[in-house]
Amino acid sequence: MRYERLTLLTLLAVLALPWGASASSVLQPLPSRSDNYGESYSFTVDLEDGTFVAVGFSITNLGPGSRNGVCRATVVRPGRKAWTPQVKVDSDEWSYDAATNTLKMGPCTLHAGTGTHVSVPLDGGLVTISFDATPSPRAPPGSEVTVGNARYRHEVLLPFSAAKVSLRLPDSDAPLQLSGGGYADHSHSTVAPAKLARHWVRFRALRGEENLLLLAREGFDGGFSPAYLWSSGAEPQVLERFELRRGEGDSKTATWEAELNGAGGPLTLRATSLLLRNAPVQDLGVLGSLVKPMVGSPVTYVMRAVLARPGQPDLPGVMEVTLDEG
């Protein structure tokens, strides 16, 4: 079986799930005939030693062919260069087994049963993630976005879960056994990526005694939805609006800050260090000019950050900013 290396389709993974699937079928993809169809299962783990791990399984009609699959991983260890393996598979090289609630995408496997388990063996390395929790789909307020006749839907699968990671990098023999906190979501979209959002801001505090999620989207119509703050043990709270600011400096040194209103008072999200910059269209070079009219030029900054709240201590976590830098 042949697995083709991927650059273009990495950017097509949008984010979170459809609309009230049952726990027994939550991993089952729902392909669409839309040319803009994209569906993605995303997993994030923040580990106690400072390692950041993200894994994604995606299906899309964008680009050549249809219902192509993408499996990718991102591993950022303190003081080391990021490891970002990825693979593209054809439509006949991924499958979902309802009997075992397992999604296979080329060499990668995603399974939900007792807990949730992810395996990504790529480029001579291996990432496995075991979440304590089983997916329990929930759509926070504003999780469905309509743009013309197209629709984007977002649902959180694992808001807060203890997680264990086994990590074997290509340049090491013995795997590392790490632990921390994790998150997962699933999305389904028929909106052209370039028309979905002006900005995305995400923040996840997954380690320590206090866990919290923040997600905010600014649409091209000036609206802010979905936009919510979700603390462990509480209900999601709607955020009214946000303002994203970029400080001076180049792509590696610029500082980012977001001011958010709602959820009990003004909130300030401030980046402290850059973990990763992902610019898939820019990385394509000349080919990027061909796909840019369809997908734009999205860039995602992944950063360590703190969330400042009135009357409460600053909360550390991981911040993501996604915007078009075309």
C-alpha positions in Angstrom: 0.0 0.0 0.0 1.4 3.4 -1.0 1.2 6.5 1.2 1.9 9.8 -0.4 3.7 12.6 1.5 1.6 15.7 2.1 2.0 19.4 2.3 -1.1 21.0 0.8 -3.8 19.0 2.7 -2.4 19.8 6.1 -4.0 23.2 6.0 -7.4 21.8 5.2 -8.1 20.3 8.6 -10.5 22.8 10.1 -11.6 21.7 13.6 -14.3 19.8 15.6 -17.6 17.7 15.0 -21.1 17.4 13.8 -24.2 17.8 15.8 -25.0 15.3 18.4 -23.6 12.0 17.3 -23.8 9.1 19.8 -20.7 8.0 21.7 -20.8 4.7 19.7 -20.6 6.5 16.3 -18.8 9.7 17.2 -15.7 8.7 15.2 -17.7 7.9 12.0 -16.9 10.4 9.2 -19.9 11.9 7.3 -18.5 12.7 3.9 -20.2 15.3 1.7 -20.2 15.8 -2.0 -19.4 19.5 -1.6 -16.1 20.6 -3.2 -15.3 22.4 0.0 -16.0 19.5 2.3 -13.5 19.1 5.2 -13.8 17.0 8.3 -11.3 16.8 11.1 -10.6 15.0 14.4 -8.1 16.9 16.5 -6.2 15.9 19.6 -4.0 18.1 21.8 -1.9 17.1 24.8 0.1 19.3 27.1 2.6 17.2 29.1 4.1 17.7 32.5 7.7 18.1 31.1 6.6 20.9 28.8 6.2 18.7 25.7 3.3 19.7 23.4 1.7 17.1 21.2 -1.0 17.5 18.6 -2.5 14.8 16.3 -5.1 15.2 13.5 -7.1 12.9 11.3 -8.7 14.7 8.4 -10.8 14.0 5.3 -11.4 16.5 2.5 -12.5 17.1 -1.1 -10.2 20.1 -1.5 -7.4 19.6 -3.9 -7.0 16.8 -6.4 -9.4 13.8 -5.9 -12.1 13.5 -3.3 -12.4 12.1 0.2 -8.6 12.1 0.6 -7.4 11.4 4.1 -4.6 13.1 6.1 -2.9 11.9 9.2 -0.5 14.2 10.9 1.3 14.8 14.2 3.2 17.7 15.8 5.6 17.2 18.7 7.4 20.1 20.3 9.8 19.1 23.0 11.5 21.8 25.1 14.7 23.0 23.5 14.3 20.8 20.4 13.2 21.4 16.8 9.5 20.4 16.2 8.8 17.0 14.7 5.9 17.3 12.2 5.3 14.0 10.3 2.3 13.7 8.0 0.9 11.5 5.3 -1.9 11.6 2.7 -4.0 8.6 1.8 -6.5 8.0 -1.0 -10.2 7.5 -0.3 -9.8 3.7 -0.4 -6.9 3.8 2.2 -9.0 4.9 5.1 -11.9 3.2 6.8 -14.2 3.3 9.8 -15.3 0.1 11.6 -18.6 0.7 13.5 -18.3 -2.6 15.4 -15.1 -1.4 17.2 -15.6 2.4 16.8 -12.2 2.6 15.0 -11.0 5.0 12.3 -8.0 3.9 10.4 -6.2 6.3 8.1 -3.2 4.7 6.4 -0.9 3.6 9.1 -2.7 5.7 11.8 -5.4 4.5 14.1 -8.1 6.2 16.2 -10.2 4.1 18.6 -12.8 4.9 21.3 -13.9 2.2 23.7 -12.7 2.2 27.3 -10.9 5.5 27.0 -9.7 7.0 23.7 -6.6 5.8 21.9 -4.5 7.3 19.1 -1.6 5.7 17.3 0.5 7.6 14.7 3.5 5.6 13.3 5.1 8.0 10.8 8.6 8.8 9.4 10.4 6.2 11.6 8.8 7.5 14.8 5.7 6.7 16.8 3.2 8.7 18.9 0.6 7.0 20.9 -1.9 8.8 23.1 -4.2 7.2 25.7 -6.9 9.4 27.1 -8.7 8.3 30.3 -12.0 9.6 29.0 -14.3 8.3 26.3 -15.6 10.8 23.8 -18.8 12.6 25.0 -19.8 15.0 22.2 -21.0 18.4 23.2 -21.6 21.6 21.1 -20.9 24.8 23.0 -23.0 27.9 22.2 -22.6 29.2 18.6 -20.9 26.0 17.4 -22.7 26.0 14.0 -21.8 28.7 11.5 -23.6 29.3 8.2 -22.0 31.1 5.3 -24.5 31.3 2.4 -25.6 27.7 1.8 -22.5 26.2 3.4 -22.2 25.2 7.1 -19.4 24.6 9.7 -20.1 22.6 12.8 -18.0 22.2 15.9 -18.3 19.9 18.8 -15.9 19.1 21.7 -15.3 15.4 22.2 -13.0 15.5 25.2 -12.9 18.9 27.0 -10.6 17.8 29.8 -9.0 14.4 30.2 -5.9 12.9 31.8 -3.7 11.5 29.1 -0.5 9.4 28.7 1.8 9.6 25.7 4.4 7.1 24.5 6.8 9.0 22.2 9.5 7.5 20.1 11.3 10.1 17.9 13.1 8.9 14.8 16.5 9.7 16.4 16.0 7.7 19.6 15.7 4.0 20.4 13.8 4.0 23.7 10.3 5.6 23.8 9.5 8.3 26.3 6.6 7.7 28.7 4.9 11.0 29.5 1.7 12.2 31.2 -0.4 15.3 31.2 -3.8 16.7 30.2 -5.6 16.4 26.9 -8.4 17.7 24.7 -10.2 16.6 21.5 -12.7 17.9 19.1 -14.2 17.1 15.7 -15.4 19.4 12.9 -17.5 19.1 9.7 -17.4 21.9 7.2 -18.6 22.7 3.7 -17.5 26.4 3.9 -14.5 27.3 1.7 -11.6 27.7 4.2 -10.9 31.2 2.9 -14.4 32.4 3.8 -14.8 30.7 7.2 -13.0 33.2 9.6 -11.0 36.3 9.7 -9.3 35.2 12.9 -9.4 32.3 15.3 -8.1 32.5 18.9 -7.9 29.3 21.0 -6.5 28.8 24.5 -6.3 25.5 26.5 -5.2 25.1 30.1 -5.0 21.3 30.3 -2.4 20.8 33.1 -2.6 21.6 36.8 -5.5 21.9 39.2 -7.5 24.3 37.0 -8.5 23.4 33.5 -10.1 25.8 31.0 -10.9 26.1 27.3 -11.3 29.3 25.3 -12.3 29.5 21.6 -13.2 32.7 19.7 -13.8 33.2 16.0 -14.2 36.5 14.2 -16.2 36.1 11.0 -15.9 38.3 7.8 -19.4 39.7 8.7 -18.0 41.2 11.9 -19.7 38.7 14.1 -18.0 36.7 16.9 -19.3 33.1 17.1 -18.5 30.6 18.3 -16.8 32.4 21.2 -16.9 30.9 24.6 -15.0 30.2 27.8 -15.4 26.8 29.4 -14.0 25.9 32.8 -13.8 22.4 34.1 -16.9 21.6 36.2 -18.9 24.5 34.9 -21.0 25.4 31.8 -19.5 27.2 28.8 -19.9 31.0 29.0 -20.4 33.1 25.9 -17.8 35.7 25.0 -19.2 38.8 23.4 -16.3 39.9 21.3 -12.5 40.0 21.1 -9.7 42.1 19.8 -6.5 40.5 18.6 -3.2 42.5 18.6 0.2 41.7 17.2 3.3 43.4 18.6 6.4 44.4 16.8 8.9 41.8 15.5 9.1 39.2 12.8 7.2 35.9 12.7 9.4 34.4 15.5 9.7 37.3 17.8 6.3 39.2 17.5 4.2 39.1 20.6 0.4 38.4 20.5 -2.3 39.6 22.9 -6.1 39.2 22.8 -8.6 41.2 24.8 -11.9 39.4 25.3 -15.2 40.7 26.7 -17.8 38.6 28.5 -17.8 35.6 30.8 -17.7 37.6 33.9 -15.4 40.5 33.0 -12.6 41.6 30.6 -10.0 38.9 29.9 -6.5 39.3 28.6 -4.7 36.5 26.8 -1.0 37.1 26.4 1.5 34.9 24.6 4.9 34.3 26.4 6.9 32.2 23.9 6.5 30.7 20.5 6.2 26.9 20.1 5.5 26.6 16.4 4.5 28.6 13.3 2.6 26.6 10.7 2.2 28.3 7.2 1.2 25.5 4.8 0.4 27.7 1.8 3.6 29.8 2.1 5.6 26.6 2.4 4.3 25.4 -1.0 6.2 28.2 -2.8 5.0 28.6 -6.4 2.3 26.0 -6.0 0.9 28.1 -3.2 -0.2 30.8 -5.7 -2.4 28.2 -7.3 -4.3 27.1 -4.2 -4.4 30.5 -2.5 -7.6 31.7 -4.2 -9.4 28.7 -2.7 -8.0 28.4 0.7 -6.3 31.8 1.4 -2.9 31.8 3.1 -3.7 30.6 6.7 -1.0 30.8 9.3 -1.2 29.3 12.8 1.0 30.4 15.7 1.1 28.0 18.7 2.4 29.6 21.8 2.8 29.3 25.5 0.5 31.9 27.1 -1.2 33.1 30.2 -4.9 34.1 30.7 -5.4 37.1 33.0 -8.8 37.3 34.7 -10.2 39.9 37.2 -9.6 38.8 40.8 -7.9 35.5 39.9 -4.3 34.4 39.4 -3.0 34.2 35.8 -3.6 30.8 34.2 -0.9 29.3 32.0 -1.7 27.2 28.9 -1.3 27.0 25.2 -2.6 29.7 22.9 -3.3 29.3 19.1 -3.8 32.2 16.7 -4.9 31.4 13.2 -5.2 34.2 10.6 -4.6 34.9 6.9 -1.2 36.3 6.1 -1.8 36.6 2.3 
